[in-house]
Amino acid sequence: MDHVVTCFVRNRGEVLFTRRSDRAGTYSGRWAGVSGYVEEDNDEAEFDARRELREETGLGGASIRLLRIGETLTVEDEEGSFVVHPFLFESTTREVRPNEELAAVEWVDPTAMRDRETVPRLWETWRRVAPRVDDVRDDRTHGSTWISARALEVLRDAAVEADDWESVAGVGRDLRDARPSMAAVANRVNRVLATAERRPEAVSAAAVRALSDAYAANEGSSSTVVERLRDAGATGVATLSRSGTVAECLREFDPDSVLVAESRPEREGVGVAETVAEETAAAVTLTTEAALPAALADGDVAPDAVVVGADAVLPDGSVVNKTGTTGLALAAREAGVPVYVVAARDKIRSTGDERVATEASPAESVYDGEESIGVFAPTFERVPDRLVDGLATEDGLLDGDGARRVAAEHAEHAAWDRRNDE
């Protein structure tokens, strides 16, 4: 029995769909991911997956990142017997150079594969690497922009497979409650379930649209802060932790210098610094939260502005973000440096919802010794609105009244479950 790889490459919520040419050995004319034979060790199929991506599409190196290896499945039909190894990659680009084995390539929503003539069991192969509710609940690496997009994918896929509204609503409730600190997750799920007709196919279609809107909103909020920085003549920016929207802002703004706090205790700021150094021409300096006041006063690395993301914006204008943000904002205020929070409107919480979730980093990430020592390591904290100079959204810079209007809109969408019980 032959072993083969099937690679799904995702960008902005869509996957690369390929139609196999007459030069392909099997399933000519059918749609698939990026596929090929495992030529060496079946337990080391990742090597073959990356080789096929390079050979068939030109994708490789820093432009793609492996996210998941799925459980294998067996396909047997008149074309042969195959053990399929599923892979999911994230790509930073849509530029593809197809070789002679591919007759066509498209970037499409994964649900499109259910309506086309594909290689056998392609949808099942996708589901073995697709996002799940547990991914939304347990992810401690990515920011709320990324995680809320994954939540919409989970809702979309659940709806396309569902036979009734209530099963879709059950998944929606699980997603809505999965990350209480991240307003965008609940707001985006709530909007889909509040505005779509109560039919699974309507929810799936609405989730696809919401996913596209979410990426557009993140780009819009990034552009808002970039315009503000350019108007102010800023050349240096400070940030901390991991935020996909801030990363987009830095790529678009391309500052002369970037100061990044490493973000204790998980130190995801180190990866941010490496990414900025790789993707921009900025001089990048990595520091610790404890050294931020000194760094903001040092003439060699001091920034003109602080730009941070947000896991949530509360109705009173305060911001929930990774622990360390308050220290950075206080140091910036002391140094006379403005602080901008870049956040799509969906990160504003519903009216009256002013909780700060108590998610905590693992105690051993701070202390793993043998003494009886307590550890206080909250993942998120509340930053007072008085320390924030501007909330940059896709609708421009919002003041307190604007944030409260958005919060009221989110509260209306959140009522979908209560209406369901009436």
PLY file of the C-alpha trace (Angstrom):
ply
format ascii 1.0
element vertex 422
property float x
property float y
property float z
element edge 421
property int vertex1
property int vertex2
end_header
0.00 0.00 0.00
1.47 3.36 -1.04
1.83 6.22 1.43
1.05 9.74 0.19
0.93 13.24 1.70
-1.89 15.75 1.31
-0.90 19.30 2.26
-3.47 21.99 2.96
-1.91 25.44 2.76
-3.95 28.19 4.41
-3.77 31.96 3.94
-6.36 34.42 5.31
-8.71 31.54 6.11
-8.68 30.08 2.59
-6.74 27.03 1.41
-4.80 26.34 -1.78
-6.87 24.08 -4.00
-5.14 22.35 -6.92
-6.54 20.52 -9.95
-4.41 17.60 -10.99
-3.20 17.58 -14.61
-2.75 14.72 -17.06
0.87 14.56 -15.88
-0.22 13.47 -12.40
-0.01 9.75 -11.91
-3.51 9.35 -10.42
-6.86 11.17 -10.22
-6.22 13.36 -13.26
-8.61 16.31 -13.48
-9.70 16.10 -9.84
-9.25 18.77 -7.20
-6.97 18.18 -4.22
-4.54 19.77 -1.83
-0.85 19.53 -2.67
-0.14 15.81 -2.88
2.64 13.35 -3.58
4.22 10.07 -2.60
6.17 9.39 0.58
9.47 8.25 -0.85
11.43 7.31 2.25
10.39 6.68 5.88
6.61 6.70 6.32
7.11 8.03 9.86
9.00 11.03 8.47
6.41 12.13 5.93
6.86 15.82 6.81
10.02 15.82 4.68
7.99 14.62 1.68
5.23 17.14 2.41
7.68 20.03 2.29
9.33 18.62 -0.83
5.99 18.40 -2.65
5.14 21.98 -1.67
8.42 23.23 -3.09
8.22 21.18 -6.28
4.55 21.70 -7.12
3.93 25.26 -5.86
7.27 26.89 -5.09
6.20 27.42 -1.46
8.82 26.82 1.19
11.25 28.28 3.68
10.06 31.14 5.86
6.88 31.63 3.83
5.19 28.54 5.30
4.80 27.19 8.81
3.63 23.71 9.78
0.61 23.86 12.08
-0.69 20.31 12.36
-0.07 16.75 11.25
-3.32 14.80 11.13
-4.11 11.18 11.75
-3.64 9.06 8.62
-6.56 7.59 6.69
-6.80 4.83 4.08
-8.19 5.22 0.56
-8.87 2.21 -1.65
-10.49 2.39 -5.10
-9.81 1.58 -8.75
-6.84 4.01 -8.80
-5.01 2.13 -6.02
-4.62 1.73 -2.28
-3.17 4.64 -0.32
-2.40 5.69 3.24
-2.91 9.46 3.33
-0.83 11.64 5.68
-2.63 15.01 6.18
-0.71 18.25 6.87
-1.82 21.82 7.52
0.54 24.72 6.77
0.07 28.46 7.15
1.47 30.61 4.33
2.41 34.26 4.40
1.96 34.54 0.63
-0.42 33.54 -2.16
2.23 33.64 -4.84
2.33 30.13 -6.29
4.42 28.68 -9.13
2.58 25.50 -10.19
4.52 22.80 -11.98
3.34 20.53 -14.79
1.43 18.21 -12.42
-1.10 20.96 -11.67
-3.62 22.11 -14.28
-5.03 24.91 -12.09
-4.70 26.42 -8.62
-7.18 28.48 -6.58
-7.40 29.94 -3.10
-10.85 28.98 -1.82
-12.79 28.45 1.36
-12.32 24.79 2.42
-16.06 24.14 2.24
-15.81 24.51 -1.56
-14.24 21.06 -1.75
-17.62 19.55 -0.86
-19.06 20.84 -4.14
-16.30 19.77 -6.52
-15.01 16.53 -7.95
-12.07 15.84 -5.67
-9.69 13.05 -4.87
-11.35 10.52 -2.52
-12.20 11.58 1.05
-10.65 15.02 0.70
-13.10 16.68 3.12
-12.39 14.01 5.73
-8.68 14.59 5.19
-9.20 18.32 5.80
-11.16 17.68 8.98
-8.21 15.78 10.43
-6.11 18.96 10.44
-8.84 21.63 10.65
-9.20 23.84 13.77
-11.21 22.48 16.70
-12.89 23.96 19.75
-9.97 22.76 21.87
-7.56 24.76 19.71
-9.52 27.92 20.46
-9.68 27.11 24.16
-6.09 26.00 24.69
-3.98 28.19 22.37
-1.53 30.21 24.49
0.74 31.20 21.62
-1.37 33.36 19.32
-3.29 36.58 19.89
-7.04 37.07 19.75
-7.02 38.04 16.07
-5.66 34.62 15.12
-7.76 32.70 17.63
-11.04 34.40 16.67
-10.40 33.49 13.03
-9.94 29.87 14.06
-13.22 30.04 16.01
-15.05 31.13 12.85
-13.49 28.22 10.96
-14.66 25.78 13.61
-18.19 27.20 13.45
-18.18 27.09 9.65
-17.08 23.47 9.47
-19.49 22.36 12.19
-22.38 24.07 10.42
-21.61 22.59 7.01
-21.77 19.10 8.54
-24.79 19.70 10.81
-28.35 18.50 10.24
-30.07 20.93 12.61
-29.76 24.39 14.16
-29.37 23.23 17.75
-26.21 21.24 17.08
-24.70 24.34 15.45
-25.82 26.47 18.39
-24.12 24.03 20.78
-20.79 24.48 19.02
-21.40 28.24 19.02
-21.87 28.22 22.79
-18.66 26.25 23.29
-16.75 28.74 21.13
-18.38 31.79 22.71
-17.31 30.64 26.17
-13.90 29.22 25.22
-11.80 32.38 25.76
-13.55 34.84 28.08
-10.57 37.21 27.99
-10.72 37.54 24.20
-13.73 39.60 23.20
-13.25 39.07 19.47
-13.92 35.34 19.80
-17.36 35.77 21.38
-18.29 38.87 19.35
-17.56 37.25 15.99
-19.31 34.01 16.84
-22.28 35.90 18.31
-22.66 38.07 15.21
-22.83 35.03 12.93
-25.41 33.27 15.07
-27.46 36.43 15.63
-27.67 37.52 12.00
-27.81 34.25 10.03
-31.02 32.37 9.44
-31.36 29.44 11.79
-30.31 26.87 9.23
-26.91 25.16 9.27
-26.13 26.12 5.66
-26.93 29.77 6.42
-24.62 29.76 9.43
-21.81 28.21 7.41
-22.14 30.87 4.69
-22.28 33.64 7.31
-19.15 32.30 9.00
-17.29 32.38 5.67
-18.26 36.04 5.19
-17.38 36.86 8.79
-13.93 35.35 8.36
-13.26 37.56 5.33
-14.62 40.60 7.20
-12.38 39.82 10.18
-9.21 39.94 8.10
-10.36 43.19 6.48
-11.10 44.71 9.91
-7.66 43.82 11.22
-6.02 45.40 8.19
-8.20 48.50 8.59
-7.25 48.99 12.24
-3.59 48.54 11.34
-3.88 51.19 8.62
-5.48 53.60 11.10
-2.54 53.49 13.49
0.00 53.59 10.64
-1.61 56.78 9.34
-1.47 58.28 12.84
2.21 57.38 13.24
3.10 58.86 9.86
1.19 62.06 10.58
3.15 62.38 13.83
6.48 61.80 12.07
7.28 58.78 14.24
10.32 56.67 13.34
10.59 54.27 16.29
7.96 52.01 17.89
7.87 49.96 21.09
5.64 46.95 21.68
5.38 43.73 23.65
3.92 40.25 23.42
2.45 38.73 20.26
-0.20 40.50 18.20
-0.89 39.69 14.58
-2.41 43.13 14.06
0.64 44.89 15.51
2.87 42.75 13.28
0.82 43.88 10.27
1.17 47.48 11.44
4.95 47.20 11.71
5.24 45.65 8.25
3.14 48.43 6.74
4.77 51.27 8.69
8.35 49.96 8.34
9.87 52.03 11.18
13.55 52.79 11.57
13.65 51.07 14.95
11.54 48.71 17.04
11.84 48.06 20.78
10.25 44.77 21.91
9.72 43.61 25.49
10.20 39.86 25.79
6.88 39.37 27.64
7.30 37.23 30.73
6.81 34.44 31.55
6.29 32.83 28.12
8.68 35.18 26.27
6.69 35.30 23.04
8.18 38.77 22.48
11.40 37.04 21.43
9.60 35.57 18.43
8.08 38.96 17.68
11.55 40.55 17.64
12.85 37.85 15.32
9.90 38.26 12.95
10.24 42.04 12.81
13.99 41.73 12.18
13.32 39.27 9.35
10.41 41.08 7.68
11.40 44.76 8.01
14.51 46.89 7.72
14.10 48.16 11.31
16.88 48.05 13.88
15.33 45.74 16.51
16.14 45.81 20.22
14.86 43.18 22.65
14.46 44.11 26.30
12.72 42.93 29.47
9.64 44.45 31.06
11.77 45.45 34.04
14.11 47.43 31.78
11.37 49.24 29.84
11.56 52.53 31.80
15.30 52.69 31.16
14.86 51.71 27.51
12.23 54.39 26.87
14.59 57.01 28.27
17.69 55.78 26.41
18.51 57.93 23.42
19.81 54.98 21.41
16.63 52.89 21.51
13.88 55.22 22.80
10.75 55.07 20.56
8.44 57.84 19.38
5.32 55.78 20.08
4.09 52.63 21.77
1.78 50.35 19.78
0.18 47.33 21.43
-2.67 45.02 20.60
-5.59 44.13 22.83
-7.29 40.93 23.78
-10.30 43.07 24.70
-11.36 46.68 25.08
-13.81 47.26 27.92
-16.85 49.55 27.56
-15.19 52.16 29.80
-12.23 52.42 27.39
-9.75 50.42 29.47
-7.83 47.67 27.74
-7.25 44.00 28.58
-3.94 42.79 27.23
-0.95 40.64 28.08
0.56 41.30 31.51
3.31 43.89 31.19
1.23 46.30 29.11
0.48 48.53 32.11
4.16 48.79 32.96
4.96 49.73 29.38
2.17 52.32 29.31
3.28 53.86 32.62
6.87 54.07 31.43
5.69 55.65 28.18
3.62 58.24 30.06
6.66 59.13 32.17
8.78 59.46 29.01
6.15 61.51 27.16
5.60 58.80 24.53
2.03 58.27 23.22
0.42 54.84 23.58
-1.84 53.51 20.82
-3.92 50.37 21.07
-4.66 48.79 17.69
-7.79 46.67 17.83
-10.64 45.83 15.49
-14.11 46.87 16.68
-14.87 43.25 17.52
-12.40 43.41 20.39
-14.69 45.81 22.27
-16.67 43.93 24.88
-20.41 44.05 25.36
-21.92 46.79 27.52
-21.64 45.91 31.17
-19.07 43.15 30.62
-16.06 44.52 32.47
-14.52 41.30 33.78
-10.85 40.51 33.44
-10.37 36.79 32.96
-8.02 35.02 35.36
-6.12 32.95 32.82
-2.70 32.22 34.27
0.59 31.01 32.89
1.83 27.67 34.28
3.46 28.13 37.67
6.54 26.16 36.58
7.22 28.77 33.89
8.10 31.13 36.77
9.38 28.81 39.49
10.10 25.09 39.26
12.06 24.67 42.47
11.24 22.56 45.50
10.45 25.26 48.06
6.89 26.16 49.03
6.63 29.36 46.99
3.42 30.71 45.55
3.38 32.02 42.00
1.33 34.95 40.73
1.52 34.93 36.93
-1.69 36.23 35.36
-1.71 36.16 31.58
-3.81 39.31 31.18
-4.26 42.60 33.00
-6.45 45.67 32.78
-4.81 48.87 31.52
-6.65 52.07 32.59
-8.01 54.20 29.75
-6.08 57.22 31.06
-2.86 55.51 29.88
-4.15 55.06 26.32
-3.81 57.94 23.86
-5.80 56.37 21.03
-7.83 53.29 20.14
-7.17 52.53 16.47
-9.94 50.55 14.77
-11.03 49.93 11.17
-13.37 52.91 11.65
-10.57 55.25 12.72
-9.59 56.40 16.19
-12.50 55.82 18.58
-13.22 57.85 21.70
-15.11 56.60 24.74
-18.55 57.31 23.29
-17.67 55.46 20.09
-16.47 52.44 22.04
-19.69 52.37 24.06
-21.81 52.43 20.90
-19.90 49.45 19.53
-20.26 47.65 22.89
-24.04 48.11 22.74
-24.10 46.60 19.24
-22.17 43.57 20.48
-24.58 43.20 23.41
-27.47 43.02 20.98
-25.77 40.24 19.02
-24.96 38.37 22.25
-28.68 38.03 22.92
-29.09 35.37 20.20
-28.95 32.57 22.76
-31.54 34.17 25.03
-33.87 34.62 22.07
-33.34 30.96 21.27
-34.75 30.05 24.70
-37.84 32.25 24.39
0 1
1 2
2 3
3 4
4 5
5 6
6 7
7 8
8 9
9 10
10 11
11 12
12 13
13 14
14 15
15 16
16 17
17 18
18 19
19 20
20 21
21 22
22 23
23 24
24 25
25 26
26 27
27 28
28 29
29 30
30 31
31 32
32 33
33 34
34 35
35 36
36 37
37 38
38 39
39 40
40 41
41 42
42 43
43 44
44 45
45 46
46 47
47 48
48 49
49 50
50 51
51 52
52 53
53 54
54 55
55 56
56 57
57 58
58 59
59 60
60 61
61 62
62 63
63 64
64 65
65 66
66 67
67 68
68 69
69 70
70 71
71 72
72 73
73 74
74 75
75 76
76 77
77 78
78 79
79 80
80 81
81 82
82 83
83 84
84 85
85 86
86 87
87 88
88 89
89 90
90 91
91 92
92 93
93 94
94 95
95 96
96 97
97 98
98 99
99 100
100 101
101 102
102 103
103 104
104 105
105 106
106 107
107 108
108 109
109 110
110 111
111 112
112 113
113 114
114 115
115 116
116 117
117 118
118 119
119 120
120 121
121 122
122 123
123 124
124 125
125 126
126 127
127 128
128 129
129 130
130 131
131 132
132 133
133 134
134 135
135 136
136 137
137 138
138 139
139 140
140 141
141 142
142 143
143 144
144 145
145 146
146 147
147 148
148 149
149 150
150 151
151 152
152 153
153 154
154 155
155 156
156 157
157 158
158 159
159 160
160 161
161 162
162 163
163 164
164 165
165 166
166 167
167 168
168 169
169 170
170 171
171 172
172 173
173 174
174 175
175 176
176 177
177 178
178 179
179 180
180 181
181 182
182 183
183 184
184 185
185 186
186 187
187 188
188 189
189 190
190 191
191 192
192 193
193 194
194 195
195 196
196 197
197 198
198 199
199 200
200 201
201 202
202 203
203 204
204 205
205 206
206 207
207 208
208 209
209 210
210 211
211 212
212 213
213 214
214 215
215 216
216 217
217 218
218 219
219 220
220 221
221 222
222 223
223 224
224 225
225 226
226 227
227 228
228 229
229 230
230 231
231 232
232 233
233 234
234 235
235 236
236 237
237 238
238 239
239 240
240 241
241 242
242 243
243 244
244 245
245 246
246 247
247 248
248 249
249 250
250 251
251 252
252 253
253 254
254 255
255 256
256 257
257 258
258 259
259 260
260 261
261 262
262 263
263 264
264 265
265 266
266 267
267 268
268 269
269 270
270 271
271 272
272 273
273 274
274 275
275 276
276 277
277 278
278 279
279 280
280 281
281 282
282 283
283 284
284 285
285 286
286 287
287 288
288 289
289 290
290 291
291 292
292 293
293 294
294 295
295 296
296 297
297 298
298 299
299 300
300 301
301 302
302 303
303 304
304 305
305 306
306 307
307 308
308 309
309 310
310 311
311 312
312 313
313 314
314 315
315 316
316 317
317 318
318 319
319 320
320 321
321 322
322 323
323 324
324 325
325 326
326 327
327 328
328 329
329 330
330 331
331 332
332 333
333 334
334 335
335 336
336 337
337 338
338 339
339 340
340 341
341 342
342 343
343 344
344 345
345 346
346 347
347 348
348 349
349 350
350 351
351 352
352 353
353 354
354 355
355 356
356 357
357 358
358 359
359 360
360 361
361 362
362 363
363 364
364 365
365 366
366 367
367 368
368 369
369 370
370 371
371 372
372 373
373 374
374 375
375 376
376 377
377 378
378 379
379 380
380 381
381 382
382 383
383 384
384 385
385 386
386 387
387 388
388 389
389 390
390 391
391 392
392 393
393 394
394 395
395 396
396 397
397 398
398 399
399 400
400 401
401 402
402 403
403 404
404 405
405 406
406 407
407 408
408 409
409 410
410 411
411 412
412 413
413 414
414 415
415 416
416 417
417 418
418 419
419 420
420 421
